[in-house]
Amino acid sequence: MTPEELYEKLRPLQEAKGYFFNKDKAFVLDLMESLLINRERYGYMACPCRLASGKRELDQDILCPCVYREPDVAEFGACYCGLYVSKEWNEGSVPQETVPERRDPEKLMAGLLFEE
């Protein structure tokens, strides 16, 4: 699967749920490529903006779309990566702020401990 094919597959599924891809398609395709790399590397599509442990059970919260997407988009208009955004974010009608990391620091450390 190519990044473009993944984009075309996911876009209608996510838009039906009220989530949109960032309007910067080149940026989105780079993230799609990273998701595909993570799928090849780990066997699952871990968030491309976070360090995965390589252990699916430890990374459940960062399987894309991660569990933090909903609160991030609700509060900031975008997820941590900037992959998923609200319609208003893409239109520029809400501030485009940096989204803080919500992941538990212990899980962050697990990625460092298990990364080979």
Biopython code that builds the backbone (N, CA, C, O; Angstrom):
import numpy as np
from Bio.PDB.StructureBuilder import StructureBuilder

atoms = [
    (1, "MET", "N", (0.856, -1.179, 0.000)),
    (1, "MET", "CA", (0.000, 0.000, 0.000)),
    (1, "MET", "C", (0.900, 1.238, 0.000)),
    (1, "MET", "O", (1.928, 1.274, 0.676)),
    (2, "THR", "N", (0.501, 2.235, -0.757)),
    (2, "THR", "CA", (1.248, 3.490, -0.809)),
    (2, "THR", "C", (0.637, 4.488, 0.177)),
    (2, "THR", "O", (-0.499, 4.310, 0.617)),
    (3, "PRO", "N", (1.385, 5.529, 0.521)),
    (3, "PRO", "CA", (0.801, 6.572, 1.381)),
    (3, "PRO", "C", (-0.478, 7.168, 0.782)),
    (3, "PRO", "O", (-1.438, 7.428, 1.507)),
    (4, "GLU", "N", (-0.494, 7.382, -0.514)),
    (4, "GLU", "CA", (-1.684, 7.935, -1.172)),
    (4, "GLU", "C", (-2.874, 6.989, -1.059)),
    (4, "GLU", "O", (-3.999, 7.433, -0.831)),
    (5, "GLU", "N", (-2.636, 5.690, -1.216)),
    (5, "GLU", "CA", (-3.716, 4.702, -1.087)),
    (5, "GLU", "C", (-4.255, 4.667, 0.341)),
    (5, "GLU", "O", (-5.464, 4.562, 0.549)),
    (6, "LEU", "N", (-3.359, 4.754, 1.324)),
    (6, "LEU", "CA", (-3.801, 4.785, 2.723)),
    (6, "LEU", "C", (-4.635, 6.035, 2.982)),
    (6, "LEU", "O", (-5.668, 5.973, 3.648)),
    (7, "TYR", "N", (-4.184, 7.161, 2.455)),
    (7, "TYR", "CA", (-4.912, 8.430, 2.584)),
    (7, "TYR", "C", (-6.333, 8.275, 2.023)),
    (7, "TYR", "O", (-7.309, 8.634, 2.680)),
    (8, "GLU", "N", (-6.434, 7.746, 0.822)),
    (8, "GLU", "CA", (-7.743, 7.596, 0.164)),
    (8, "GLU", "C", (-8.643, 6.603, 0.894)),
    (8, "GLU", "O", (-9.865, 6.749, 0.888)),
    (9, "LYS", "N", (-8.046, 5.607, 1.515)),
    (9, "LYS", "CA", (-8.825, 4.626, 2.275)),
    (9, "LYS", "C", (-9.356, 5.222, 3.577)),
    (9, "LYS", "O", (-10.517, 5.022, 3.934)),
    (10, "LEU", "N", (-8.494, 5.954, 4.279)),
    (10, "LEU", "CA", (-8.865, 6.479, 5.599)),
    (10, "LEU", "C", (-9.714, 7.751, 5.556)),
    (10, "LEU", "O", (-10.557, 7.965, 6.427)),
    (11, "ARG", "N", (-9.495, 8.586, 4.553)),
    (11, "ARG", "CA", (-10.173, 9.894, 4.512)),
    (11, "ARG", "C", (-11.688, 9.797, 4.656)),
    (11, "ARG", "O", (-12.244, 10.450, 5.538)),
    (12, "PRO", "N", (-12.386, 9.010, 3.829)),
    (12, "PRO", "CA", (-13.855, 8.973, 3.988)),
    (12, "PRO", "C", (-14.305, 8.367, 5.311)),
    (12, "PRO", "O", (-15.326, 8.772, 5.866)),
    (13, "LEU", "N", (-13.551, 7.403, 5.812)),
    (13, "LEU", "CA", (-13.912, 6.783, 7.098)),
    (13, "LEU", "C", (-13.816, 7.789, 8.241)),
    (13, "LEU", "O", (-14.682, 7.828, 9.115)),
    (14, "GLN", "N", (-12.767, 8.598, 8.231)),
    (14, "GLN", "CA", (-12.563, 9.559, 9.310)),
    (14, "GLN", "C", (-13.462, 10.786, 9.162)),
    (14, "GLN", "O", (-13.951, 11.316, 10.160)),
    (15, "GLU", "N", (-13.681, 11.235, 7.941)),
    (15, "GLU", "CA", (-14.568, 12.382, 7.738)),
    (15, "GLU", "C", (-15.986, 12.067, 8.180)),
    (15, "GLU", "O", (-16.694, 12.948, 8.666)),
    (16, "ALA", "N", (-16.404, 10.826, 8.016)),
    (16, "ALA", "CA", (-17.740, 10.418, 8.466)),
    (16, "ALA", "C", (-17.864, 10.538, 9.981)),
    (16, "ALA", "O", (-18.970, 10.671, 10.506)),
    (17, "LYS", "N", (-16.729, 10.493, 10.687)),
    (17, "LYS", "CA", (-16.707, 10.625, 12.148)),
    (17, "LYS", "C", (-16.445, 12.063, 12.590)),
    (17, "LYS", "O", (-16.367, 12.342, 13.786)),
    (18, "GLY", "N", (-16.310, 12.979, 11.624)),
    (18, "GLY", "CA", (-16.089, 14.387, 11.962)),
    (18, "GLY", "C", (-14.633, 14.786, 12.093)),
    (18, "GLY", "O", (-14.331, 15.870, 12.592)),
    (19, "TYR", "N", (-13.723, 13.926, 11.651)),
    (19, "TYR", "CA", (-12.293, 14.226, 11.693)),
    (19, "TYR", "C", (-11.788, 14.386, 10.267)),
    (19, "TYR", "O", (-12.183, 13.647, 9.366)),
    (20, "PHE", "N", (-10.917, 15.353, 10.080)),
    (20, "PHE", "CA", (-10.403, 15.664, 8.755)),
    (20, "PHE", "C", (-8.886, 15.593, 8.773)),
    (20, "PHE", "O", (-8.253, 15.806, 9.807)),
    (21, "PHE", "N", (-8.312, 15.290, 7.617)),
    (21, "PHE", "CA", (-6.862, 15.352, 7.517)),
    (21, "PHE", "C", (-6.441, 16.810, 7.385)),
    (21, "PHE", "O", (-7.165, 17.634, 6.827)),
    (22, "ASN", "N", (-5.280, 17.105, 7.897)),
    (22, "ASN", "CA", (-4.679, 18.420, 7.761)),
    (22, "ASN", "C", (-4.712, 18.815, 6.283)),
    (22, "ASN", "O", (-4.487, 17.975, 5.412)),
    (23, "LYS", "N", (-4.989, 20.078, 6.001)),
    (23, "LYS", "CA", (-5.097, 20.527, 4.608)),
    (23, "LYS", "C", (-3.760, 20.494, 3.874)),
    (23, "LYS", "O", (-3.733, 20.565, 2.645)),
    (24, "ASP", "N", (-2.656, 20.387, 4.603)),
    (24, "ASP", "CA", (-1.328, 20.275, 3.994)),
    (24, "ASP", "C", (-1.117, 18.815, 3.583)),
    (24, "ASP", "O", (-0.624, 18.002, 4.365)),
    (25, "LYS", "N", (-1.494, 18.504, 2.358)),
    (25, "LYS", "CA", (-1.487, 17.105, 1.923)),
    (25, "LYS", "C", (-0.084, 16.503, 1.905)),
    (25, "LYS", "O", (0.073, 15.322, 2.214)),
    (26, "ALA", "N", (0.932, 17.277, 1.556)),
    (26, "ALA", "CA", (2.301, 16.744, 1.560)),
    (26, "ALA", "C", (2.693, 16.312, 2.971)),
    (26, "ALA", "O", (3.316, 15.266, 3.152)),
    (27, "PHE", "N", (2.329, 17.114, 3.966)),
    (27, "PHE", "CA", (2.578, 16.782, 5.371)),
    (27, "PHE", "C", (1.840, 15.500, 5.746)),
    (27, "PHE", "O", (2.403, 14.618, 6.394)),
    (28, "VAL", "N", (0.586, 15.407, 5.337)),
    (28, "VAL", "CA", (-0.238, 14.230, 5.640)),
    (28, "VAL", "C", (0.353, 12.982, 4.985)),
    (28, "VAL", "O", (0.404, 11.924, 5.612)),
    (29, "LEU", "N", (0.794, 13.093, 3.744)),
    (29, "LEU", "CA", (1.363, 11.930, 3.062)),
    (29, "LEU", "C", (2.665, 11.480, 3.711)),
    (29, "LEU", "O", (2.967, 10.286, 3.719)),
    (30, "ASP", "N", (3.439, 12.412, 4.254)),
    (30, "ASP", "CA", (4.639, 12.036, 5.014)),
    (30, "ASP", "C", (4.242, 11.221, 6.246)),
    (30, "ASP", "O", (4.879, 10.217, 6.563)),
    (31, "LEU", "N", (3.181, 11.660, 6.940)),
    (31, "LEU", "CA", (2.706, 10.914, 8.111)),
    (31, "LEU", "C", (2.138, 9.555, 7.709)),
    (31, "LEU", "O", (2.321, 8.569, 8.423)),
    (32, "MET", "N", (1.449, 9.500, 6.567)),
    (32, "MET", "CA", (0.932, 8.219, 6.068)),
    (32, "MET", "C", (2.090, 7.253, 5.807)),
    (32, "MET", "O", (2.004, 6.070, 6.135)),
    (33, "GLU", "N", (3.163, 7.761, 5.220)),
    (33, "GLU", "CA", (4.343, 6.930, 4.973)),
    (33, "GLU", "C", (4.919, 6.410, 6.291)),
    (33, "GLU", "O", (5.314, 5.248, 6.387)),
    (34, "SER", "N", (4.962, 7.273, 7.298)),
    (34, "SER", "CA", (5.467, 6.861, 8.614)),
    (34, "SER", "C", (4.569, 5.811, 9.259)),
    (34, "SER", "O", (5.063, 4.894, 9.914)),
    (35, "LEU", "N", (3.260, 5.936, 9.080)),
    (35, "LEU", "CA", (2.340, 4.921, 9.593)),
    (35, "LEU", "C", (2.608, 3.567, 8.930)),
    (35, "LEU", "O", (2.601, 2.527, 9.589)),
    (36, "LEU", "N", (2.842, 3.598, 7.630)),
    (36, "LEU", "CA", (3.128, 2.356, 6.915)),
    (36, "LEU", "C", (4.463, 1.759, 7.349)),
    (36, "LEU", "O", (4.593, 0.539, 7.446)),
    (37, "ILE", "N", (5.442, 2.596, 7.607)),
    (37, "ILE", "CA", (6.735, 2.127, 8.120)),
    (37, "ILE", "C", (6.536, 1.477, 9.487)),
    (37, "ILE", "O", (7.080, 0.407, 9.758)),
    (38, "ASN", "N", (5.758, 2.127, 10.341)),
    (38, "ASN", "CA", (5.492, 1.554, 11.670)),
    (38, "ASN", "C", (4.751, 0.224, 11.559)),
    (38, "ASN", "O", (5.007, -0.697, 12.335)),
    (39, "ARG", "N", (3.844, 0.123, 10.607)),
    (39, "ARG", "CA", (3.128, -1.142, 10.420)),
    (39, "ARG", "C", (4.096, -2.247, 10.006)),
    (39, "ARG", "O", (3.989, -3.383, 10.468)),
    (40, "GLU", "N", (5.028, -1.907, 9.143)),
    (40, "GLU", "CA", (6.041, -2.879, 8.712)),
    (40, "GLU", "C", (6.971, -3.236, 9.877)),
    (40, "GLU", "O", (7.299, -4.405, 10.082)),
    (41, "ARG", "N", (7.385, -2.237, 10.624)),
    (41, "ARG", "CA", (8.338, -2.415, 11.721)),
    (41, "ARG", "C", (7.730, -3.158, 12.906)),
    (41, "ARG", "O", (8.339, -4.080, 13.448)),
    (42, "TYR", "N", (6.514, -2.746, 13.309)),
    (42, "TYR", "CA", (5.914, -3.261, 14.543)),
    (42, "TYR", "C", (4.744, -4.218, 14.320)),
    (42, "TYR", "O", (4.366, -4.962, 15.225)),
    (43, "GLY", "N", (4.178, -4.198, 13.125)),
    (43, "GLY", "CA", (2.992, -5.013, 12.873)),
    (43, "GLY", "C", (1.702, -4.263, 13.158)),
    (43, "GLY", "O", (0.616, -4.838, 13.085)),
    (44, "TYR", "N", (1.817, -2.980, 13.482)),
    (44, "TYR", "CA", (0.653, -2.124, 13.738)),
    (44, "TYR", "C", (1.039, -0.677, 13.453)),
    (44, "TYR", "O", (2.212, -0.307, 13.488)),
    (45, "MET", "N", (0.021, 0.126, 13.172)),
    (45, "MET", "CA", (0.271, 1.524, 12.820)),
    (45, "MET", "C", (0.269, 2.395, 14.073)),
    (45, "MET", "O", (-0.745, 2.987, 14.443)),
    (46, "ALA", "N", (1.421, 2.453, 14.704)),
    (46, "ALA", "CA", (1.596, 3.325, 15.869)),
    (46, "ALA", "C", (1.676, 4.767, 15.393)),
    (46, "ALA", "O", (2.110, 5.050, 14.277)),
    (47, "CYS", "N", (1.253, 5.662, 16.257)),
    (47, "CYS", "CA", (1.330, 7.097, 15.982)),
    (47, "CYS", "C", (2.729, 7.434, 15.457)),
    (47, "CYS", "O", (3.724, 7.067, 16.082)),
    (48, "PRO", "N", (2.815, 8.120, 14.334)),
    (48, "PRO", "CA", (4.126, 8.430, 13.772)),
    (48, "PRO", "C", (4.869, 9.542, 14.519)),
    (48, "PRO", "O", (6.032, 9.817, 14.224)),
    (49, "CYS", "N", (4.216, 10.168, 15.465)),
    (49, "CYS", "CA", (4.815, 11.293, 16.194)),
    (49, "CYS", "C", (5.237, 10.920, 17.609)),
    (49, "CYS", "O", (5.661, 11.769, 18.392)),
    (50, "ARG", "N", (5.115, 9.655, 17.916)),
    (50, "ARG", "CA", (5.478, 9.184, 19.251)),
    (50, "ARG", "C", (6.389, 7.967, 19.119)),
    (50, "ARG", "O", (6.379, 7.271, 18.105)),
    (51, "LEU", "N", (7.166, 7.731, 20.151)),
    (51, "LEU", "CA", (8.071, 6.589, 20.164)),
    (51, "LEU", "C", (7.312, 5.350, 20.624)),
    (51, "LEU", "O", (6.858, 5.279, 21.766)),
    (52, "ALA", "N", (7.181, 4.388, 19.738)),
    (52, "ALA", "CA", (6.494, 3.139, 20.073)),
    (52, "ALA", "C", (7.474, 2.180, 20.741)),
    (52, "ALA", "O", (8.682, 2.231, 20.508)),
    (53, "SER", "N", (6.926, 1.315, 21.570)),
    (53, "SER", "CA", (7.763, 0.338, 22.273)),
    (53, "SER", "C", (8.029, -0.901, 21.421)),
    (53, "SER", "O", (8.992, -1.630, 21.660)),
    (54, "GLY", "N", (7.173, -1.133, 20.428)),
    (54, "GLY", "CA", (7.261, -2.366, 19.664)),
    (54, "GLY", "C", (6.452, -3.483, 20.306)),
    (54, "GLY", "O", (6.425, -4.606, 19.802)),
    (55, "LYS", "N", (5.802, -3.178, 21.407)),
    (55, "LYS", "CA", (4.944, -4.133, 22.121)),
    (55, "LYS", "C", (3.515, -3.584, 22.055)),
    (55, "LYS", "O", (3.177, -2.606, 22.721)),
    (56, "ARG", "N", (2.697, -4.230, 21.247)),
    (56, "ARG", "CA", (1.338, -3.744, 20.986)),
    (56, "ARG", "C", (0.556, -3.451, 22.263)),
    (56, "ARG", "O", (-0.147, -2.444, 22.345)),
    (57, "GLU", "N", (0.678, -4.332, 23.261)),
    (57, "GLU", "CA", (-0.091, -4.131, 24.495)),
    (57, "GLU", "C", (0.314, -2.839, 25.213)),
    (57, "GLU", "O", (-0.515, -2.216, 25.877)),
    (58, "LEU", "N", (1.564, -2.438, 25.086)),
    (58, "LEU", "CA", (2.015, -1.183, 25.706)),
    (58, "LEU", "C", (1.660, 0.039, 24.869)),
    (58, "LEU", "O", (1.606, 1.162, 25.370)),
    (59, "ASP", "N", (1.422, -0.203, 23.592)),
    (59, "ASP", "CA", (1.168, 0.904, 22.660)),
    (59, "ASP", "C", (-0.299, 1.060, 22.269)),
    (59, "ASP", "O", (-0.613, 1.828, 21.359)),
    (60, "GLN", "N", (-1.196, 0.351, 22.935)),
    (60, "GLN", "CA", (-2.620, 0.413, 22.586)),
    (60, "GLN", "C", (-3.122, 1.856, 22.487)),
    (60, "GLN", "O", (-3.938, 2.177, 21.623)),
    (61, "ASP", "N", (-2.637, 2.705, 23.361)),
    (61, "ASP", "CA", (-3.125, 4.087, 23.389)),
    (61, "ASP", "C", (-2.634, 4.923, 22.214)),
    (61, "ASP", "O", (-3.190, 5.986, 21.938)),
    (62, "ILE", "N", (-1.595, 4.454, 21.518)),
    (62, "ILE", "CA", (-1.061, 5.248, 20.400)),
    (62, "ILE", "C", (-1.245, 4.567, 19.052)),
    (62, "ILE", "O", (-0.582, 4.929, 18.080)),
    (63, "LEU", "N", (-2.147, 3.575, 18.980)),
    (63, "LEU", "CA", (-2.498, 3.031, 17.676)),
    (63, "LEU", "C", (-3.291, 4.109, 16.953)),
    (63, "LEU", "O", (-4.282, 4.608, 17.486)),
    (64, "CYS", "N", (-2.880, 4.464, 15.782)),
    (64, "CYS", "CA", (-3.498, 5.574, 15.050)),
    (64, "CYS", "C", (-4.844, 5.146, 14.474)),
    (64, "CYS", "O", (-4.927, 4.103, 13.826)),
    (65, "PRO", "N", (-5.898, 5.927, 14.696)),
    (65, "PRO", "CA", (-5.933, 7.163, 15.484)),
    (65, "PRO", "C", (-5.857, 6.855, 16.985)),
    (65, "PRO", "O", (-6.562, 5.986, 17.498)),
    (66, "CYS", "N", (-5.005, 7.575, 17.649)),
    (66, "CYS", "CA", (-4.746, 7.310, 19.068)),
    (66, "CYS", "C", (-5.919, 7.749, 19.952)),
    (66, "CYS", "O", (-6.808, 8.480, 19.516)),
    (67, "VAL", "N", (-5.895, 7.291, 21.182)),
    (67, "VAL", "CA", (-6.975, 7.620, 22.114)),
    (67, "VAL", "C", (-6.968, 9.098, 22.500)),
    (67, "VAL", "O", (-7.940, 9.592, 23.072)),
    (68, "TYR", "N", (-5.899, 9.793, 22.198)),
    (68, "TYR", "CA", (-5.786, 11.207, 22.550)),
    (68, "TYR", "C", (-6.355, 12.122, 21.467)),
    (68, "TYR", "O", (-6.536, 13.320, 21.691)),
    (69, "ARG", "N", (-6.637, 11.554, 20.294)),
    (69, "ARG", "CA", (-7.134, 12.368, 19.184)),
    (69, "ARG", "C", (-8.411, 13.112, 19.557)),
    (69, "ARG", "O", (-8.513, 14.319, 19.340)),
    (70, "GLU", "N", (-9.378, 12.405, 20.113)),
    (70, "GLU", "CA", (-10.668, 13.036, 20.409)),
    (70, "GLU", "C", (-10.523, 14.232, 21.349)),
    (70, "GLU", "O", (-11.016, 15.312, 21.024)),
    (71, "PRO", "N", (-9.859, 14.081, 22.515)),
    (71, "PRO", "CA", (-9.725, 15.260, 23.372)),
    (71, "PRO", "C", (-8.831, 16.346, 22.769)),
    (71, "PRO", "O", (-9.071, 17.533, 22.988)),
    (72, "ASP", "N", (-7.805, 15.951, 22.013)),
    (72, "ASP", "CA", (-6.931, 16.945, 21.387)),
    (72, "ASP", "C", (-7.698, 17.790, 20.367)),
    (72, "ASP", "O", (-7.602, 19.017, 20.373)),
    (73, "VAL", "N", (-8.451, 17.133, 19.503)),
    (73, "VAL", "CA", (-9.204, 17.858, 18.471)),
    (73, "VAL", "C", (-10.302, 18.703, 19.123)),
    (73, "VAL", "O", (-10.564, 19.825, 18.689)),
    (74, "ALA", "N", (-10.934, 18.170, 20.152)),
    (74, "ALA", "CA", (-11.978, 18.937, 20.842)),
    (74, "ALA", "C", (-11.408, 20.201, 21.486)),
    (74, "ALA", "O", (-12.031, 21.261, 21.434)),
    (75, "GLU", "N", (-10.230, 20.090, 22.088)),
    (75, "GLU", "CA", (-9.652, 21.231, 22.806)),
    (75, "GLU", "C", (-8.813, 22.153, 21.919)),
    (75, "GLU", "O", (-8.863, 23.374, 22.070)),
    (76, "PHE", "N", (-8.044, 21.572, 20.996)),
    (76, "PHE", "CA", (-7.082, 22.362, 20.219)),
    (76, "PHE", "C", (-7.389, 22.430, 18.725)),
    (76, "PHE", "O", (-6.768, 23.209, 18.002)),
    (77, "GLY", "N", (-8.331, 21.630, 18.261)),
    (77, "GLY", "CA", (-8.653, 21.620, 16.833)),
    (77, "GLY", "C", (-7.759, 20.699, 16.023)),
    (77, "GLY", "O", (-7.949, 20.561, 14.814)),
    (78, "ALA", "N", (-6.779, 20.061, 16.672)),
    (78, "ALA", "CA", (-5.859, 19.154, 15.980)),
    (78, "ALA", "C", (-5.352, 18.119, 16.969)),
    (78, "ALA", "O", (-5.344, 18.345, 18.180)),
    (79, "CYS", "N", (-4.930, 16.982, 16.435)),
    (79, "CYS", "CA", (-4.298, 15.980, 17.286)),
    (79, "CYS", "C", (-2.831, 16.356, 17.484)),
    (79, "CYS", "O", (-2.335, 17.294, 16.860)),
    (80, "TYR", "N", (-2.154, 15.634, 18.338)),
    (80, "TYR", "CA", (-0.755, 15.897, 18.677)),
    (80, "TYR", "C", (0.131, 15.996, 17.425)),
    (80, "TYR", "O", (1.003, 16.861, 17.339)),
    (81, "CYS", "N", (-0.102, 15.110, 16.472)),
    (81, "CYS", "CA", (0.696, 15.084, 15.232)),
    (81, "CYS", "C", (0.307, 16.178, 14.249)),
    (81, "CYS", "O", (1.116, 16.609, 13.428)),
    (82, "GLY", "N", (-0.931, 16.615, 14.343)),
    (82, "GLY", "CA", (-1.447, 17.524, 13.325)),
    (82, "GLY", "C", (-1.983, 16.782, 12.118)),
    (82, "GLY", "O", (-2.294, 17.397, 11.098)),
    (83, "LEU", "N", (-2.094, 15.466, 12.220)),
    (83, "LEU", "CA", (-2.653, 14.670, 11.130)),
    (83, "LEU", "C", (-4.162, 14.877, 11.057)),
    (83, "LEU", "O", (-4.701, 15.225, 10.006)),
    (84, "TYR", "N", (-4.840, 14.661, 12.187)),
    (84, "TYR", "CA", (-6.281, 14.836, 12.258)),
    (84, "TYR", "C", (-6.607, 16.200, 12.826)),
    (84, "TYR", "O", (-6.059, 16.618, 13.846)),
    (85, "VAL", "N", (-7.508, 16.883, 12.148)),
    (85, "VAL", "CA", (-7.894, 18.229, 12.567)),
    (85, "VAL", "C", (-9.408, 18.392, 12.422)),
    (85, "VAL", "O", (-10.091, 17.566, 11.817)),
    (86, "SER", "N", (-9.896, 19.471, 12.991)),
    (86, "SER", "CA", (-11.308, 19.802, 12.806)),
    (86, "SER", "C", (-11.468, 20.585, 11.506)),
    (86, "SER", "O", (-10.500, 21.109, 10.955)),
    (87, "LYS", "N", (-12.681, 20.650, 11.041)),
    (87, "LYS", "CA", (-12.987, 21.446, 9.847)),
    (87, "LYS", "C", (-12.590, 22.901, 10.089)),
    (87, "LYS", "O", (-12.040, 23.563, 9.208)),
    (88, "GLU", "N", (-12.879, 23.390, 11.306)),
    (88, "GLU", "CA", (-12.575, 24.781, 11.658)),
    (88, "GLU", "C", (-11.063, 25.046, 11.655)),
    (88, "GLU", "O", (-10.621, 26.128, 11.271)),
    (89, "TRP", "N", (-10.283, 24.065, 12.080)),
    (89, "TRP", "CA", (-8.820, 24.207, 12.080)),
    (89, "TRP", "C", (-8.324, 24.370, 10.645)),
    (89, "TRP", "O", (-7.506, 25.243, 10.355)),
    (90, "ASN", "N", (-8.834, 23.511, 9.746)),
    (90, "ASN", "CA", (-8.427, 23.603, 8.343)),
    (90, "ASN", "C", (-8.846, 24.926, 7.720)),
    (90, "ASN", "O", (-8.152, 25.452, 6.849)),
    (91, "GLU", "N", (-9.973, 25.465, 8.161)),
    (91, "GLU", "CA", (-10.466, 26.733, 7.623)),
    (91, "GLU", "C", (-9.754, 27.931, 8.235)),
    (91, "GLU", "O", (-9.893, 29.052, 7.745)),
    (92, "GLY", "N", (-8.990, 27.706, 9.302)),
    (92, "GLY", "CA", (-8.277, 28.800, 9.952)),
    (92, "GLY", "C", (-9.139, 29.625, 10.883)),
    (92, "GLY", "O", (-8.756, 30.733, 11.258)),
    (93, "SER", "N", (-10.305, 29.105, 11.267)),
    (93, "SER", "CA", (-11.204, 29.879, 12.136)),
    (93, "SER", "C", (-10.966, 29.600, 13.626)),
    (93, "SER", "O", (-11.639, 30.179, 14.479)),
    (94, "VAL", "N", (-10.017, 28.719, 13.939)),
    (94, "VAL", "CA", (-9.598, 28.491, 15.327)),
    (94, "VAL", "C", (-8.075, 28.625, 15.367)),
    (94, "VAL", "O", (-7.406, 28.345, 14.373)),
    (95, "PRO", "N", (-7.527, 29.048, 16.497)),
    (95, "PRO", "CA", (-6.069, 29.193, 16.596)),
    (95, "PRO", "C", (-5.359, 27.857, 16.362)),
    (95, "PRO", "O", (-5.845, 26.804, 16.776)),
    (96, "GLN", "N", (-4.224, 27.914, 15.706)),
    (96, "GLN", "CA", (-3.436, 26.710, 15.456)),
    (96, "GLN", "C", (-2.280, 26.679, 16.452)),
    (96, "GLN", "O", (-1.161, 27.108, 16.170)),
    (97, "GLU", "N", (-2.605, 26.150, 17.627)),
    (97, "GLU", "CA", (-1.659, 26.097, 18.739)),
    (97, "GLU", "C", (-0.933, 24.763, 18.785)),
    (97, "GLU", "O", (-1.369, 23.778, 18.189)),
    (98, "THR", "N", (0.175, 24.751, 19.499)),
    (98, "THR", "CA", (0.884, 23.504, 19.751)),
    (98, "THR", "C", (0.050, 22.645, 20.696)),
    (98, "THR", "O", (-0.432, 23.121, 21.723)),
    (99, "VAL", "N", (-0.110, 21.390, 20.339)),
    (99, "VAL", "CA", (-0.890, 20.459, 21.156)),
    (99, "VAL", "C", (0.065, 19.771, 22.128)),
    (99, "VAL", "O", (1.037, 19.152, 21.696)),
    (100, "PRO", "N", (-0.192, 19.869, 23.422)),
    (100, "PRO", "CA", (0.711, 19.229, 24.389)),
    (100, "PRO", "C", (0.553, 17.708, 24.400)),
    (100, "PRO", "O", (-0.490, 17.172, 24.027)),
    (101, "GLU", "N", (1.589, 17.045, 24.827)),
    (101, "GLU", "CA", (1.565, 15.583, 24.960)),
    (101, "GLU", "C", (0.666, 15.198, 26.126)),
    (101, "GLU", "O", (0.822, 15.721, 27.229)),
    (102, "ARG", "N", (-0.277, 14.286, 25.889)),
    (102, "ARG", "CA", (-1.178, 13.801, 26.936)),
    (102, "ARG", "C", (-0.765, 12.424, 27.445)),
    (102, "ARG", "O", (-1.271, 11.958, 28.465)),
    (103, "ARG", "N", (0.136, 11.787, 26.748)),
    (103, "ARG", "CA", (0.501, 10.408, 27.103)),
    (103, "ARG", "C", (1.224, 10.373, 28.440)),
    (103, "ARG", "O", (2.049, 11.235, 28.741)),
    (104, "ASP", "N", (0.901, 9.368, 29.231)),
    (104, "ASP", "CA", (1.516, 9.158, 30.537)),
    (104, "ASP", "C", (3.034, 9.051, 30.375)),
    (104, "ASP", "O", (3.507, 8.291, 29.530)),
    (105, "PRO", "N", (3.800, 9.794, 31.166)),
    (105, "PRO", "CA", (5.265, 9.750, 31.059)),
    (105, "PRO", "C", (5.844, 8.334, 31.195)),
    (105, "PRO", "O", (6.880, 8.032, 30.603)),
    (106, "GLU", "N", (5.191, 7.479, 31.958)),
    (106, "GLU", "CA", (5.682, 6.102, 32.080)),
    (106, "GLU", "C", (5.580, 5.359, 30.755)),
    (106, "GLU", "O", (6.434, 4.531, 30.437)),
    (107, "LYS", "N", (4.549, 5.649, 29.990)),
    (107, "LYS", "CA", (4.416, 5.017, 28.676)),
    (107, "LYS", "C", (5.441, 5.597, 27.701)),
    (107, "LYS", "O", (5.934, 4.900, 26.814)),
    (108, "LEU", "N", (5.750, 6.865, 27.874)),
    (108, "LEU", "CA", (6.800, 7.466, 27.052)),
    (108, "LEU", "C", (8.115, 6.750, 27.291)),
    (108, "LEU", "O", (8.853, 6.452, 26.352)),
    (109, "MET", "N", (8.400, 6.480, 28.550)),
    (109, "MET", "CA", (9.640, 5.798, 28.917)),
    (109, "MET", "C", (9.666, 4.360, 28.418)),
    (109, "MET", "O", (10.732, 3.835, 28.097)),
    (110, "ALA", "N", (8.495, 3.714, 28.348)),
    (110, "ALA", "CA", (8.436, 2.332, 27.857)),
    (110, "ALA", "C", (8.949, 2.281, 26.415)),
    (110, "ALA", "O", (9.622, 1.327, 26.026)),
    (111, "GLY", "N", (8.629, 3.305, 25.632)),
    (111, "GLY", "CA", (9.124, 3.359, 24.252)),
    (111, "GLY", "C", (10.633, 3.416, 24.211)),
    (111, "GLY", "O", (11.252, 2.816, 23.333)),
    (112, "LEU", "N", (11.233, 4.125, 25.142)),
    (112, "LEU", "CA", (12.694, 4.221, 25.189)),
    (112, "LEU", "C", (13.320, 2.908, 25.658)),
    (112, "LEU", "O", (14.381, 2.511, 25.176)),
    (113, "LEU", "N", (12.665, 2.249, 26.585)),
    (113, "LEU", "CA", (13.218, 1.014, 27.144)),
    (113, "LEU", "C", (13.165, -0.156, 26.160)),
    (113, "LEU", "O", (14.052, -1.009, 26.161)),
    (114, "PHE", "N", (12.132, -0.196, 25.327)),
    (114, "PHE", "CA", (11.960, -1.337, 24.437)),
    (114, "PHE", "C", (12.468, -1.092, 23.033)),
    (114, "PHE", "O", (12.583, -2.037, 22.253)),
    (115, "GLU", "N", (12.772, 0.131, 22.692)),
    (115, "GLU", "CA", (13.260, 0.442, 21.349)),
    (115, "GLU", "C", (14.634, -0.200, 21.167)),
    (115, "GLU", "O", (15.506, -0.090, 22.029)),
    (116, "GLU", "N", (14.804, -0.859, 20.054)),
    (116, "GLU", "CA", (16.094, -1.526, 19.814)),
    (116, "GLU", "C", (16.903, -0.769, 18.795)),
    (116, "GLU", "O", (18.016, -1.177, 18.464)),
]
sb = StructureBuilder()
sb.init_structure("model")
sb.init_model(0)
sb.init_chain("A")
sb.init_seg("    ")
for serial, (resi, resn, name, xyz) in enumerate(atoms, 1):
    if name == "N":
        sb.init_residue(resn, " ", resi, " ")
    sb.init_atom(name, np.array(xyz, "f"), 0.0, 1.0, " ", f" {name:<3s}", serial, name[0])
structure = sb.get_structure()
